[in-house]
Amino acid sequence: MSHVPRVRADALRLVAVTDSLHGGIDELARRATAAVAGGATMLTLRLPDQSPRMLAEAARALRAAAPSVPLLVSDRVDVALAVDADGVHVGSNGLSAAAVRGFVPEHMIIGASVGGDVEVVRATGADFVAIGPVFSASATSASESIGVERLAELARACQLPALAVGGISPSNVGSVIAAGAIGVAVLNALLGADDPAHAARELRSALDASGT
């Protein structure tokens, strides 16, 4: 899976993924700005229930609010292209990373979600992968989590910079870094936190303490 790096490793350290549009676009931009101020290194716009127009408006607001970090749009390649986002993140459904790579600009970053062996193949052509869910976010989702050992296996199979996603907290970031992840992607625990800046600082502190 040879590839030309389009994103620096330090930009993949702490990726903040949007959790919802509660409070509106201005509130989303405020929370994203706070997360970046606290140490988030990338933003991914993921709002699967919103229209392309709303996604485009939200993407432009995030870009204006936090121009210092890369902005990716989840799944909607059309929106990512329309707003000139830095990249797109593809899930397990829809187009593969290789298919997207065939028609987006050469500089565009592509991330791909990986939760099993099938997704490893679909990640070919991506610049990085987000592997998980590693930990369960709740008792009802415990059966869906893959665990740290499986994270390590999938990271080796992908041969791409890997993020750990799913139930990430300051108490477990050390274990996912030790398993081969170079960073983490966080949803509710960051942009969904009451104080995103504080949440980001705690996660960055734990990441920095991991020794890598």
N, C-alpha and C positions, 0 to 999 in steps of 0.2 A: 504494500500500500504506500508507494512512494508519493510524496506530495511536496508542493512548494509552500513553506510556511507563509501564511498571510496574517497571522496574529501572533503577537509576542506572548511568551509564556506568562509574563507578569500580568497581562490583561485577563488571563484565565484564572487568576487566583481566587477571586470572590465574585461570582456572577449573581446579580440580583434579577430575579424573574418576577414579572408583575403577577400579582395574585388576583386582582379584580379591579373594576373601575368604580368601586364604591367611593362616593364623594366627588366623582367627576374627574375630568382630565386634569384640571388644575391641582387637585389634591394628589393625584397620581404623580404628577411632576414634582410636587413638593416632597413627597415621600422618597421619590427616586433621588432627588437632589440631596436629601438628608443621608440616604444610604451611601451615596458616593462620597459625601463629606466624611462619613465614618470609615471609609475604606473599601467600598465596592469598586471593582475594577472593570465591570462590564454590565450592561443592561440588556435584558431580553424581554421584548414586548410579547406577552402571551395572553391573549384575551379571546379564546376560541368562540365565545358567544356573541362577539361584537361584529358589526358590519365592516366591510373594507373601508368605507368612508370614515367610520369612527376610529378604526385602527390607524389610518393614515393621520388623522388629527392627533391621536395620542402619540404616535411616533414622532411627529414634528415637535410636539410639546416636550417630549423627553429629550430630543436632540438639542433643543434650545436650552433646556434646564440643566443638562449635564453634557456639555460638548467635549469634555476632557476624556470621556471613556467611550469605547465602541458601543454601538447600538445595533442589536440584531432583532429581527422580526421572526416570530415563531410561525412556521408552516406557510404563511402567505407570502410567497415569492413575489407576487404581483405588487403587493403593498410595499415590500422591501425595495423593489425597483422604483416604484413611484415616488417614494420619499428619499431615495438615495441613501438608504441605511447602509451601515458598514457590512451587514451580512444577514443571513437567514439561518434559522434553526429548523431542521426537518425532523418530523416525528416518525413513528413506526408505520403510519398510514400515509398514503399519498406518494409523492415523488421521492425517489432515492437521491442520495447525495450526488451520485454520478450523473443522474439525469439533470439535476439542477446545475451542476457544474458545466454542463454542455451549453447553457444559454445565458448564464449570468456573466457580468463583467469579470475579467480575470482577477481583479483586486478584491472581489467580494468574499467575505469570510463565510464558510459553511460549517455549521455544527450539526451533529446528528445524534439522536437519542438511541441508546442501546440498552436492551434489557435481557437479551438472549442471543443465541447463535445466529438466528436469522437476521437480526439487526446488524450484526458484525459485517455481514456481506453488504447490506444496504448502506453502510457507512463509508464504503470505498469512495474516495473522491472528496471526503470531508477534511476539514482542517483540525477538528477536534471532536471528541465524543463526550456525551453526558450519560453516564452509566448509572442505572438504578431502576427502581428505588432500592437503595442500599439498606436503609432502616425503615421500619414501619412508623408512620406518623400517628397511628392510633391502633388500638387493639383490634379493630375491625379490618384493618389493612395489613395485619402482621403476616398473613399468608402470602402476600404479594411481594414482600421484601426479599431481596436476593442475598443479602449478607456481604460481609467484607471479603470472604474467600472467593466468592463468585465475582465480586468486583475486580479482584486481582486477576482472575482468569480471563475475564472479558477485556480488561485493559491490555493484557499481553496479547490477546488474539487480535485486537484492533490495530495495535502498533501505531497509535495516534495519541497525542496528548489527551488525557482523560480527566473529566470532572466527575466527582461523586455527587449524586442527587438523591433526595428522598430521606426525610427525617434527620437532616444534618443539624448539629448543634455544637456549641463550643466543647462539649464533653466528648464528642466522638470524631471530631475532625482529625485528630492525630492518628486514629486508626485507619482512616481512608487514605491519608497521605502515605502512611507506611505501606499500604496495600498497592500503591502505584499511581494514585491520583495526583495531579499537579495542582488541583484546586477544587472548589465546590460550587455548586449552583443551588441557590436557596430561594424558596418561594415565600410561604407564609411567615417563616421565622425572621424574615428580613423586611420586605416591603409591607408585610401584613402586621408587623410589630407596632406597638404603640409609639415606640421611639426608634425609628429605623437607623438613625445615626448611632445610637448606643448599641443596638443589635449588631450593626456592622463592625463597630469597634471591638466588641467582644469576640466575634468570629475571626476578625483579622488577628487579634492578639493570640487566639488559640492556634491559628494557622502559622503565625510567625514562631510560636513556641514549638511547633512540630519539628523544627530543625532542618527544614528543606526550603 
